[in-house]
Amino acid sequence: MARELTAAQRRVIGAAEPVTGRLRGSGAVLDRLVKLGLAFRHPRPPHDFFLTPAGQRARTA
């Protein structure tokens, strides 16, 4: 990850569900996390966002 996370991005990652890694937040923040490779959008409805392994590492760092 080349850039530091913004405060909003850190809050969304920190608030992810502990077991599933499901994310809740604004569309802009979630889309940016996807572009950074820290989250992905599930292909089936309701198309929730989840942490990737890199996102899990960012949460524990």
N, C-alpha and C positions, 0 to 999 in steps of 0.2 A: 504494500500500500504506500503510494508515493506521498499522499497528502494526509495531514491530520484530519480527524473527524471533527465536524462542527458539534456544538453543544446539543443541538436538536438530534443529530445522528447518534451521539453517545447516549442520549436519553432513550431513544427508541430501541437501541441495542440492549441497553441495561434493563429495559422494561419487558424484554422478550419473555415469553412463557418458558419456565425452566426446563421442562421435559421436551416439548415439541419445538421450541425455538420460534414459535409463531410471533409475528411482529404486528404491532398496531401503530399507526402514525399517519401523517399527512402523505398525500400521494407524491409530492415532490421529494420528500425525505426518503420514502421507500424506493422510488425510482432511482435516486442517486445511490442508495446502498446496492441496488442491483447492478448499476454501472460500475461500482467499485468492486464488485464480486463478493460482497459480504452478505447478500440476500438473493433469493430467487422467488419468482412468482409461480405458484402452483398452477399447472395447466388446466385443472378441472375446477368447476365452480365450487365454492365462491371465490376462487382465485386469490387466496390469502398469500401473504408473503412469509417466508421462513428464512432463518439464518442458514448460511452455508457453513462448512467447517471453518473457513476463514473468519466468518462472522462470529462463530462460537469462540474462536481464539481471541478475537478483538474484545469480546464481552468479558473474558476472564483476565485480560491483560490490564 
